[in-house]
């Protein structure tokens, strides 16, 4: 029954209203048939026709208006849900949704939940200062597209700050996380080629942290942030991660 209703709401409004009107007409005629066959059988045919006409004239416009409003409310609900979970500029998840999704992954993990990448666009303030905020926003959109093209389908990518992005990679081991981080690093370098402005560079620094059993999300993110700072301090335009022998459980 639920599937039937779901399919009904995928139809056009006019078709939904037509189905409701047809159902109302059939119902009205059946009731007319029942009562008039008992009390007024001599004029049954005429009353059936009149009942159908009256029902269509009343039911169709009412059902059309009602269903239109229902569809509008449903669209608004979808748009509000998307606005609450999506970064308005890049179309990636926002910080709030990223935190919730990452926490869900950690809560459901029996061992390591995967990896976190913190990605920061190098010298982004310089881009804004020299070329304007409109160009800076365009660069952020292109960087987001580069990240989206680099991650796996199951990865959770978000813009968590001005020029900072985060990716949670469920179930990823270090080699898989390094491959994705290297793709992001390379693809982001290519972003500058799509700019009409000369002199723009779009390198990124990346901090890669592997989740350990019983490690909290806060600790995992702090570790990734610390590794991002390490990459920047070492000269930017690189990936920093803890080597396996450095991990202490």
N, C-alpha and C positions, 0 to 999 in steps of 0.2 A: 504493500500500500504506500509506504514511504517513497519507494522508487517511482510509483505511478505519479504521485504528487510532484516529485522532483522533475520528472519529465514534462509534466503539465506546465510548470513555471519556466521551462526553457522555450516554450512556444511564444509566438508574438502575442501582444496584448489583444489585438482584434480576434485572433483565433481562440484565445482563452475565453474572451467574452462570448464568442459564438458557441463554444462548448457549454458554458454555464447557461446561456439562453436556451440552447437546445435541450439541456437537461431539465431546466425549469418548465419548458413547454411540454415535454413528454410527461413530466410529473403532474402538471396541471391537467393535461388531457386525460391521464389515467384516473385522476380523482373525479374529473367530470364524467368520464365513462362509467365509473363505479356508481356515483350518486344519480346521474341522470338516467341510467339504464333502469334504475329502480323506480324513480319518481316521475321522470319526464321523458320517457322513451320516444314519444312522438316527435320531439324536436332535438334528438341527440346529435345528429350530424351537424346541424347548424350551430349548436352550442359548442361542439368540439372545435369547429372552425373559428368561432368568435373567441373562445378561450385561448387558442393558439395565437391569434393575432394580437390580442390584448397582452398576453404574456411576453411575446417578442417585443412589442412596443415599449413595455415597461422594463423588462429584465435586461435587454441588451444595453441601453445607455447607462443604466445603473451599474451593471456589472463591469462595463468598460471603464467608467470613471473609477470605481472601486479598485479594480485590478491595476489601473494605471498608477494610482496612488501607492498601492502595495509594491509595485515594481520600483517606483521611485524611492521608497523607503529602503528597499533591499539594496538598490544601487548606492544610496547614501551610506548605508551600513558597511558595505564593502569598501567604499572610498575612505571612510573614517578609520576602518581597521587598517587599511594600507597606509594612511597618513600617520597612524600611531606607531607603525613598525618600520617605516621606510624613510631613508634620508631623502629629503626633498630635492636635493641637487643631483646626486649621483644615481639614485634609484636602488642603491644597495640597502641593506638593513641599517637601522640606526643603532646607537649605542645601547639603548634600553632593550631592544629586541635581541641584539647580539648577546648581551649578558644573560638574558633569560634562556636563550637557546643553548649557550655554552654551559650554563648551570644544569640544564636538563641532561645534557650529554654526560657531564661529570657525575650527576646523581645516579644515572643508570649504568655506570661503568663498574665492572668487577675488578678491573686492573687499570692499566693506563687508558685514559679516555681519548688520547690522541695528542695533537700538537696545536700550539697557538703561534701565529705569526703577527708581529706588530710591524707595520710598514709606514714609514714617514718620508714624505717628499723632501729631498734635500734643498736647502736654501729657498724655501717656498716664499718667504717674506720678500726676498729679492725679486721674485717674479711679480708679486703684487706691486711692489714699489716702482719697478722699472716699466712694467707693461700694463698695469692697471688691474683692478679686481675682476673685471669682466674676463680678461684673459686668464687670470688665476683660476676663476671658476671653470673656465673651459678646460684648463689643464687638469683640474680635479676630476672632471667628467671623463676625460680621456684616460687618466690613470685608473679610475674605477673600471672602465671598460677593459683595460689591460689586465687588471686583477681578475675580473670576471672570466676573461678568456684563458687565464692561467690556472685557475683552481679546478678541482674535481667537482662533479655534479653534486656530491653530498656535502661539500664544504660550505661553511657558513661565513660569508664575507660581509663586512660592514664598514661604514665610515664612522669612526668613534670620536673624531675631533676635527679640527679645522683641516689639516692636511695629513691626518693620521688615520690609517685603516687597520683593521684587525681581521684575521681569518682564523676560524677554529676548524681543524681538520679531524673529524671523528675517526678514531681507530687507526690513525696514521702512525707509522714508525718513523724514525729519524731519516732514513734514506728517502722515503716518500715525501716527507716534509721538506727536505733539502731540494728535491727536484722541483717541487712547486715554488719554493722561495726563489730558486734560480730562474724559473720561467718568469716570475713576477719581476725580478730584478732586470732581466733582459728586455721584456716587453715594455716596461716602464721607460727604459732608456730610449726606446723607439718612438715614444709619444711625442717628443720634441720635433720629430720629422713632420708631424701633422700640423705644426704651428706655422702661421704665416710670419711670425716675429722671429727675426734672427737673434741669435745669442741666448736663446732659452735652452736650458738643460733640464732634463727631467729624471735625474738619477734618484734612487731611493735607498734608504738604509733599512735593514730588516733585522729584527730580533726574533729568534726562533727558540721557543721553549717547549720541552716535552713534558706532558703531564705524568706525574708519578702517582702510584696508588695512594689513596687517602690524602692527596694534596688538594687544598681548597682552591676554588677559582681565583680568589684574591691573591693567593700566593703564586699561582701560575701566571697571572697577569703581571704581577710585580716582577717576576723573573724575566718575562718577555720584555717588559719595559726596560729593565736593567740591561738586558742584552742589546736592545735597540740603542740605548745610550752608549754602550760599549762600541757598537758599530760606528756611531757618529764620532765618538772620540778618536777612533782609529783612522778617521779620514773620510767617513761617509762612503756611499756608493758600494756597499758590501752587505753580506749577511753574517750575523754573529749568532753562534749557538754553542751550547755546552757540549763538549765531547762526551761520548758515552762513559769514559772512565772518570769523568769529573762529577757525574751524577751521584749524589748521596741520598739514599732512601731515607 
